[in-house]
Structures are given as C-alpha cells and as structure tokens.
C-alpha cells in the first residue's frame, strides 16, 4: 500500500510531506492555545465598587471628621494635628483595603 504524498520545493530542497501533516500541525497548535481559549471562554468577574467608601479607597477620619485637626474653640483644647489620620483627614477603607473595588 502506497501513501499519497505531495512534493514541496522550498529553497531548492525537495521534501516529501504526507497529506495528513497539515492536520497534525493544526491539532498541535490548538492544543497549545487551548489554555488561552479556556481563559477567554470563562465569564469575567464584574468589578464592583466598595459599598463603604463608594470606590474612593478611603473614608473620612472618625476622630477629626475629615478636618485633620483635633481640639479647637468648641472643645477648649489646643488645635493639634489628628493623631489617628496624621492630619490627612482620611483613613484607608477597612472593607476594601484602600483599593476601592470589591469582588466576592
């Protein structure tokens, strides 16, 4: 029994290639790319904004109420930088760790 072959001439070199060689190459390429195809076929998680900080990543400081200072005229204490937020007036969100996005 003789297998049908085709002649290919590449750079003055004669090579005999069996007709099923194209199928082998195609299957090999598909098997190598299958992890990528599986990754593309997976449903993507939708990014959701954090419900506590509304996607900002930080909240107002509860001690100074966002002013960055403690004390003052109404409390009778001297005006000082807030020790909780270091004078920034904001603290990292505890729910999303400052990312602003939650995926659960």
C-alpha positions in Angstrom: 0.0 0.0 0.0 1.4 3.3 -1.0 0.7 6.6 0.8 -0.1 9.6 -1.4 2.5 12.3 -0.9 2.9 15.8 -2.3 6.1 17.4 -3.4 7.1 20.8 -1.9 10.0 22.8 -3.1 11.5 25.2 -0.6 14.8 26.9 -1.2 15.8 24.4 -3.9 15.2 21.5 -1.5 12.7 18.8 -2.4 10.8 17.4 0.6 8.1 14.8 0.7 5.2 15.7 3.1 2.4 13.3 3.8 -1.2 14.7 3.3 -2.1 14.4 7.0 0.8 16.6 8.1 -1.5 19.7 8.0 -3.9 18.1 10.4 -1.2 17.3 12.8 0.1 20.8 12.8 -3.4 22.2 13.3 -4.2 19.9 16.3 -0.8 20.7 17.8 -1.4 24.5 17.5 -4.9 24.1 19.0 -3.7 22.1 21.9 -1.0 24.7 22.7 -3.5 27.5 22.6 -6.3 25.8 24.5 -5.4 27.3 27.9 -5.8 30.7 26.3 -9.1 29.7 24.7 -10.3 28.4 28.0 -9.3 31.7 29.7 -11.2 33.7 27.2 -14.3 31.5 27.5 -14.5 31.9 31.3 -17.0 34.5 32.4 -15.3 37.6 33.7 -16.0 38.9 37.2 -17.6 42.2 37.2 -15.7 44.8 39.2 -17.9 46.3 41.9 -17.3 49.5 43.8 -16.8 49.2 47.5 -20.1 49.9 49.3 -18.3 51.5 52.3 -16.0 54.0 50.5 -18.0 54.2 47.2 -14.9 53.3 45.2 -12.7 56.0 46.5 -10.5 53.8 48.7 -10.6 55.9 51.8 -13.1 57.2 54.3 -13.3 60.3 56.4 -11.4 60.0 59.7 -13.9 59.4 62.5 -11.9 61.2 65.1 -11.5 64.6 63.4 -14.4 64.1 61.0 -12.2 64.9 58.0 -10.6 68.1 59.2 -7.2 66.6 60.0 -7.2 68.5 63.3 -8.4 67.8 66.8 -9.4 70.3 69.5 -10.2 73.9 68.9 -12.6 76.5 70.1 -15.6 74.3 70.9 -13.7 71.7 72.9 -11.4 74.1 74.7 -8.4 72.1 73.8 -5.5 73.4 71.7 -5.7 72.8 68.0 -3.4 69.9 67.1 -2.9 67.5 64.2 -5.2 64.5 64.4 -3.2 61.5 65.8 -5.5 58.9 64.1 -5.1 60.1 60.5 -1.8 62.0 60.9 -3.5 65.2 59.8 -4.8 63.9 56.4 -8.4 63.8 57.4 -8.9 60.4 55.7 -8.2 56.8 56.6 -7.9 53.7 54.3 -11.1 51.9 53.8 -11.2 48.8 56.0 -13.6 46.8 53.8 -11.6 47.1 50.5 -8.1 47.8 52.0 -7.9 51.1 50.0 -8.5 49.5 46.6 -12.0 50.9 46.1 -13.1 47.6 44.4 -14.6 44.5 45.9 -15.0 41.1 44.2 -16.7 38.4 46.2 
